[in-house]
Amino acid sequence: MLNTVTHGQPTDLPPLLIVHGLYGSARNWGVIAKRLSDSRQVVAVDQRNHGLSPWFGTHSYEDMAEDLAQVIRAYGKPMDVLGHSMGGKAAMVLALKYPELVNRLIVADIAPVPYDHSQIQYVEAMKAVDLSRVEKRSDAQEQLQAMIDDPILPVFFTQSLDVKEKRWQLNLDVLAEEMGKILDFPVMTGTYTGPTLFLSGANSNYVKTEYRPAIKLLFPEAKFAKIPGTGHWLHAEKPREFEATVRAYLN
């Protein structure tokens, strides 16, 4: 089963399952998860080929949905599910395949459509880091900053670096091989008729207006909201506003 990090104790409210995006981990969501756990139990997962979860030779959304279903069944009750980016796509497939497991769905800055902007350059950058010269996380960040323009991403990526063991906690080879599946979205039948919020960054182009018919076809109860002044990493750029919006929707 996937590695999970649980915050808080069970309450009368449904637990919240948090599903990170590509190159992320449960650790990235620690602050938000802990804050939201003041009223309900929050479970953050490391997806397959990420963090402390098992590595597999495949990385399809059908695979990821099955992983998430196994986690929810292990906890014994339906959950509210929040997924960001790749995690949002996995959460959507979960809801479409197993609607009885998903009480409410929040999809953060992604749509059920294929995208054409590959993330392969980040795999190549992480592989290019000379881990023999890394004694602390900032050593790897310094190397990545010479290869990546965005100053936020080296800090984000190195949260998945085991400095002591000098290894990435990311199955970079499989993520590269499966990048086409990650950018795509599988053909799905049926609908998820539960409450659904598509929450996006106002400065992001991941959830365009022209995607709404495709969203409504699969998620007829979908509502839409934007957080001003944020891009794709909306939960990292404005965590308090993100938390407040999620809390208001769930309550």
N, C-alpha and C positions, 0 to 999 in steps of 0.2 A: 504494500500500500504506500501511497505518497507520504512523505514526511509532513507532519502537521505541527503547527505551533498554536496552542490554545490559550486564549486570554479570557479570564473571568470564569464564573460558574454558571451552570444552567439556570435559567429563569423561566417564567411563564411565557416569555416572548420567544419566537423562533430564533435559533442560532443564526449567525451571519457567517457565511463562507466567503473568504477573500481569495481571489485567484489572480496572481501576478501576470505580467506580460513577459515578452521575450527578453532573455538575459537577466530577468529579475529573480526574486525569491520572496519567501514569507518574511524574511528579515527586513526587506524594503518597506514593508507595511506595518512594522512594529508599533510606531507611535500612533498612527491612526487606529489600528486594531485595538491597542490598549485603551485609548480614549473611548472608543465606541463600546468597549466591554463594560462600561459602567452601568449599562441597562440590560445587556444580553450577552450571552457567550459568543465570542468571536473566534473563528478557526481560520487561520491562514495556512495555505499549503505551499510547498515547493512542488512545482509541476515536474513531470518526468524530464529527465535530462537537465535538471536545474537543481541547485542547492544540494540538500542532503537526500533527495529522492533517488530512486533507482534510475540507472541509465538503460535505455532500450535502443534498438536499432531503427525504430520508427518514431515519428512525431506528427501524426495526423490529428485533426480535431476529433475524429471518432475515437481515437486512442485516449486523448485527453479527457473527453466526456466520460468515457468508461472509468477512468481513474477517479474523476470527481464523484461519479455515482457510487463508487466503492467507499469513498470517504463518508459521504452522507449516510449511506446504509449502515456503516460502522457506528455512527453516532445515534442511529435509531429513530430519527425523525426528519421530516422535510426541513430545509433551510432556506433562508433568504440568501441569494447569491449575488456577489459583486465581483465583476471581472473587468480588468483593464487591458486594452489592446489585444494581444494574443489571448490573454486570459478571458477577455470579453467574448471572443469568438468561441472559445472552449465552453464558456458558460451558456452561450446561446445554443450550441449544439446539445449540451446537457439538457436544457429546458425543452428543446424540441423533441428529443428522444425520450426523456423521462420527466414529463411535466409533473408527475405526482411527487417528485423529489424536490421541486423548486416552488417555494411559497411565493416569493417575489424576486424579481430580477433587476439588477442595475448593471448596465453596460456602459463602461467608461471609455469614451473617445474611440469607438470603432463601430463599424457597420458590417452586416452580413453580406459583404461583397468582396471580390478579389481586388488586391492592390498591386501596383507595379513598381513600387519603390523598394528595392531589395535592401536588406539589412546585412548583406554578406560582408560589406567592408568592415563591419565591427568585429566579425569573426576573425577576419584577416589581421586586424589591429591587435586583438587579444593574443592571437597566435604568435605575433611578431614580438611580443614582450619577452625580453631576456630574463626569465625567472631566476637565473643564477645570480643576477645582480639585485634581486629584490629581498631586502631585509625587513622592510616595513611597507605598509600599503601605499604610502606616498611615493615610494620608489617606482611602483608600477604606474601610478597616476601620472608621474612625470614623463615616463616613456609614452604613455597613451596620448598625453596632451600634444606631443610632437606629431601625432598621426591623426588626431581628431580635433576638428574645429570647435565643437560644442564643449564649453568648459564643464558642464554638468555631467556629461556622459562618462568621463574617466572615473569620477568619484562613484557614480552609480555602478559601473562595471566591476570596479575593484571590491565592491561588497560581496562579489561572488568569487573572490580569490582567497584560497587558503594559503596564507603567507608562510605558516610554519612548514607545511608540506610542499610548498612551492608548486601548486597546481590549481587550475581553474575548477570550480565546482559547476562547470557547464560542459556538457558533452558537445564541444564545438564542432567536431567532425560530423556528427549526425545532424546537428542544427543546420550546418551548411548544406548537407546532402538533401535535407527535407525543407529547405527554404521555400521552394515552390509551393508546397502544401501549406506552409505557415502563412504565406501571402494570399493564398486562395481562400475560398469558403466552399465547403461541400454542398452539393445539391441536396436539399432537405425537403421532405414531404411533411404535410401537417402544419399545425400552428401551435404556438404557446399562447394561451388565452389569459394567463395570469397577469397581474400588474407588472408593468415593465417601464423602467426609466432609462432613456438614452441620455447620458450626461456627458457633455463634451466641453472642450476648451473653446472659448470664443475665437481665439486666434488660430485654431487648428483647422485643417481641411480634411480630416479623416471622416467626418460625418456631414457630407454635403447635403444640401436640400434635395438634390435629385436622387439621393439614396432613400428618401423617405417612403416611396411606393414599395421598394423591396423590403424595407423594414416592416411596414404595415402589413404586407402580405403574410409574413411569418409571425409577427407580433402585433395583432390587431389592437391590443390595448396600450400600445406604446405611447408614452409621453416623452417630451423633449425639453431639455434644459441646458443652458450654457453657463459656464463660470467666466465672467469677464476677466480679461487680462491674462489668460492662460492659453498654453498650446497643448500639445499632445500629453505632456507630463503634468496634467492639471492637478493631480493629487500631491505632487512634489512641489509645484510652483506656488500653490495656495492651499496648503493642507487644512487650515482652519475653515476656509470657505467650502472646501470639498467635504470635510467632515460634517459641517452644519447642513449641507444640502442632503447628504446621505441620511443623516439622522432625522431630518424633517420628513423625508420621503418614507423611511421605515416606520416612523411613529404616526 
